[in-house]
Amino acid sequence: MRESLVLLAGQLVQMVLVVLIAPGITGVVRRVKARFMRRRGAPIIQPYLDLIKLARKESVIAENASWLFRGAPYAIFAFTWVAAALVPTFAAGLMFNWAADVVALVALLGAARALLALAGMDIGTSFGGIGASREMMIATLAEPAMLMVVLTLALTAGTTRLPEVASFLISAPFAVRASLALALFAFLIVALAENARIPVDNPATHLELTMVHEAMVLEYSGRHLAMIELAAQLKLVLYLSLIICLFAPFGKAAAEASPLIWALGATTLFLKLVAGAMMLGAWEVSIAKMRVFRVPEFLGGAFVFAFIAILLAFLTGEALQ
Amino acid sequence: MRLRLDPLAAFFGLIVNIGVAAASVYGLGLDRDHELSPRVEPLFPAFAAAMNLVLIADDVYSFLFFWELMSLSSWALVVARHDDPANRHAGHVYLVMAAIGTMALLLAFAGLAGGAGDLAFASLRAAPRAPYVAGLVLVAALVGAGSKAGLAPLHAWLPLAHPAAPSHVSALMSGVMTKVAIYAVIRIIFDLLGAPAWWWSLPLLALGAATAALGLLYALFDNDLKRVLAYSTVENIGVIFVALGLALAFRATGLEGSAAVALAAGLLHALNHSWFKSLLFLGAGAVLHATGKRDFDGLGGMIHNMPKTAAFWLVGAMSIAALPPFNGFVSEWLLFQAVLTGPSFPVPVLRFLSPVVGALLALAAALAAACFVRAFGVAFLGRPRDPATANAHEAPRAQLIAMGALAALCLAGGLFGGVIVQIIKPILVAFAGAALPGMDAGPTPFSLVAFSAARSTYDAPTVAAFLLASGCLSTWCAHRLSSRRTRRAPAWDCGFPEPSPRTQYTASSFSQPLRRVYGGLLFGAVEKVDMPAPGDARPARLTVTLRDYLWEWFYRAPARAVSRVSLWLDRLQSLPMRDYLLMMSGALIALLLVAAGLS
């Protein structure tokens, strides 16, 4: 009993920590981008200030908004948050990790995306529709690619549960596996697309020809917008920690370890997240936004890489049983 | 006539009768003067009874008799409103396909029975047969039952006939009758045909995976709410066929544990699909009743006038898109677990095929989400596209009860999938050779474990509890810590709101990016822009043409060949007497020669 309470406490601490650092990671990305552009840039805590500002303002809702429009931000946040809780961040084997596996993780993110697209269509403006339509088109390529990537890893590790995959990858003798390299490549493309980053989408623009994510949330304001922004920031942390967990898993604490080791694990993870955010910022300033109809080719590449990866894993890998 | 009820028949009986019950309750709310007629009322119970009787038939004669009864009663329901030429066309296509299907089933049973002549299922099971006969029976069974279920390329009648029937019958045909066809596949291939060979799974896997991906692409490019639902049935049938194919392959190669997971996925998906597809069809029927429209271009904003129907439909849409915590995800999850054991196939072809199938399933799941975001978003959200629909009314109470019950089942099936898997254990043992390997290994009684707890778990109640808790927590925080002021104002729309609802995204514009990605190769999609010259005041036009290659190759080409041959044979009808005499003597000589050659 006491043990499971500790695990639950660890889970809750992890969930709260992830939300707390999420805006900071976005702040790091923005800061790095600004410095590369030789601007001073906003302070790293700016996203926190933005969220507080949004929360203080009144929420202006379109006259014909339905209950779905008002409820969606909280549901989107909840789905994203629970998905983030599934990723073993600083400690493996926490309370919630056994409840669902990577397939469920992909599906939870899919649910959040579907709700966001529906919220975009609720007011009946052309921008909302354009965003929802493009988002779902991107998803039809990115989601199967992501599923195949995680299944490739699951095949290699012999389990679809993330903590076991991570601990397998830590303990397994280091070897360059072709399927894992392809999977990483595909996963990076998917992560860029899913987080609405350059070259698929530009989080800093409201130009109608290019926007996807921003077009869907155009009608939101106040606390609703704060919720959606926080969910998007959380999703970025989720993807970064998923990449870290799967492809750079060293330095993670075990669930039953002492709080000191947990703290050490959390510090390592934090440093890795900041490094990932800096790399993302550097990537974003080094490449231009793509035309929307070039995106399917880009993501089709991810799909093909992921497919080759899973094919290799099936044909060369050890049987699971 | 022999009848018996075994666990498999009982499970499918559950599917049939829950669907029938929901459709009947829904039917109480129908308009007695316009929607029900003497053409519908007596045939509805006949249709329901026929489906039940197919399940408990225990010999070939009664099976085929009840099968035909099911086909004909549903055909009569399809043509109940025969004053619409489209419905007559649908009825015609359906009748032809049903006749072909029954003939194929007849051939399948002939192959099963051999020359012995005993038509009881028990003696069919015991009869020895050569491998090539088994292959022919497999093909005939797939044509016969697959045409009823909607396996591509035999699916073309579904999107015509299912929407043509009254909505509660559409729900039965799409949600339930296709499951009776799945039952026939399981009964013939898993039960009567004897010990499986691995290559039997190839047609099921290939056709199933192709059907799954193709069905959704059809659905994404269609603009009729009920037809979209029928095409999505095609997709789900493909998923079930993939699960059955995997179960067959695992069973044949001695991997009983994986076979149990795959078969459980197939059975569970059949059950789940009967719930959410019935729900979606009933909801579409309520919208049709309230507005008189099922075309996306005439709908929009139904969530304001029909909030409860919209909420139930959203549950159905999330279930069918395999999103947790609803039931569609449970069967999808089990299926992926089964696909993941593909590397243990001893046969290289299957080892190669399973990731291909897995990729197509993943694609189908993502396309399903896009398809139902489009369907719900265009029909229920936004502003009414047609002023006539603006004063639509909420569905009557009986219909709401039927839809609400199905929506509750979708949620319950999502939460307690582990319990259902326990219940169907006898079927798994009988037809896959084992129960789920990790059945009792879960940390709680409700968690679903495919193989072992260390390998994969899905504990839906915990996930749902975390979802609920974090949703409530975030709502509470947002209302406690931030400003609760809310103001209604005109839509912002980047500063240029356009009052006309025609500027909204339509269903066609929603699928336009997808059409550009997937439509060119598979549907020969061509977009033509007619841009007037500068100074010309006429509006620019965009026309899109899509080609249905399957219809052209598998339906129109044979139909044309048949009519050409019959035109040619028509000449035999009016020959002079001497030509007939000549033909008769020629036939006699030919037969004598054959007889001489044989002896």
Interface residues (C-beta under 8 A of the other chain):
Chain A: M15 L54 A55 R56 K57 E58 S59 V60 I61 A62 E63 N64 A65 S66 W67 L68 Y74 A75 F77 A78 F79 W81 V82 A85 F96 W98 A99 A100 D101 V103 A104 A107 L108 G110 A111 R113 A114 A117 L118 M121 D122 I123 G124 T125 S126 F127 G128 G129 I130 A132 S133 R134 M136 M137 A139 T140 L141 A142 E143 P144 L147 M148 L151 A154 L155 G158 T159 T160 R161 E164 H206 E208 L218 E219 G222 R223 A226 M227 V292 F293 P296 G300 F307 I310 L311 A313 F314 L315 G317 E318 A319 L320 Q321
Chain B: L255 G257 S258 G300 G301 I303 H304 P307 A310 L314 M318 A321 A322 L323 P324 F329 E332 W333 F336 Q337 V339 L340 T341 G342 P343 S344 R351 F352 S354 P355 G358 A359 A362 L363 A365 A366 L367 A369 A370 F372 V373 R374 F376 G377 V378 L381 G382 R383 P443 S447 F451 A453 A454 R455 S456 T457 Y458 D459 T462 V463 F466 L467 L468 S470 G471 S474 T475 A478 H479 L481 S482 S483 R484 R485 T486 R487 R488 A489 P490 A491 W492 D493 C494 P497 E498 P501 T503 Q504 Y505 S509 F510 S511 Q512 P513 L514 R516 V517
